[in-house]
Amino acid sequence: MMLENKVAVVTGAGRGIGRGIALALAREGAKVVINDIGCDVDGRGGENDPATQVCREIEALGGAAVPNYDSVADFAAAASIVDAAVRSFGRIDILVNNAGIVRDRSIGKMTEEDFDAVIAVHLKGTFNCGRHALPLMREQGFGRVINITSSAGLRGNFGQSNYGAAKAGIMGLTRVWAVEMEGRGVTVNAMAPAGITRMTGNIPGLDAANPPPEMDPELNGPLIAYLASDAAAGVTGQVFGRRGYGYTIFQQPRPIALVFKDGPMTAADIAANFDTVFGEHLQPVGIPSLRRKG
């Protein structure tokens, strides 16, 4: 029980990847706040109460969980999400910023509302919850924050200007918070998960009705549980991922080549040396398995 006596908040935990993470934390002994507003994948409307259903699953495992229905996109409501952990279980040790929506459209068709709505939930929602949780973690001298990013932000993906920008921003937040929390007993990491869920059901080539076992969203949970534990005290500011049954780590962006002249350069100077110095280092864009053909 690597998380015994720990208290966790998982946002967007009513279904899919969030549910799998919440169950993994509970299996390791954590008490969990299951945050989910029960909306459609685009953030509109509502359905049955998935948060309560996940709480019942955790209770059936012998664990403890409470539901929460506040929106991460609202600053004051995010405070209530964090406060739910403190009210119910006395503290907050773990925050998993997972809540998200999608509104995929190419740049020529994406509306301002499409862009703002996705940024509000993913990027601002991550900030909102972190802003309220991190001071408490710093004060108690222990905390684990795991932010959910995506290959759409790390590599790019067609039709996801809003989602990709938000997920890249979350990677930036992760690094900043890791620097700010250094030496305070608080670690901040990110993970780009994998799994077929409601949000990925429309991706070409993926059969949501008959997913392969390695695309089970619950497979992301064990790495999150590890990062939330005492065993990962020395791991912070990193971006992890999942591929099949394995877990990966993304290389942090860093300079790997230099065009240099002893004095100012012109565009022509750069052109004369660009291919020689930078050519072999140019990276392909897009998620390899989803890159458009032809």
Secondary structure, DSSP 4 states (H G I P E B T S, - for coil): -TTTT-EEEEET-SSHHHHHHHHHHHHTT-EEEEE-----TTS-S--S-HHHHHHHHHHHTT--EEEE---TTSHHHHHHHHHHHHHHHS---EEEE-------B-TTT--HHHHHHHHIIIIIHHHHHHHHHHHHHHHHT-EEEEEE--HHHHT--TTBHHHHHHHHHHHHHHHHHHHHHTTTTEEEEEEE-----TTTTTSTT--TTS--GGG-GGGGHHHHHHHTSGGGTT--S-EEEEETTEEEEPPPP--------SS---HHHHHHHHHHHHGGGPPP-S-GGGPPP-
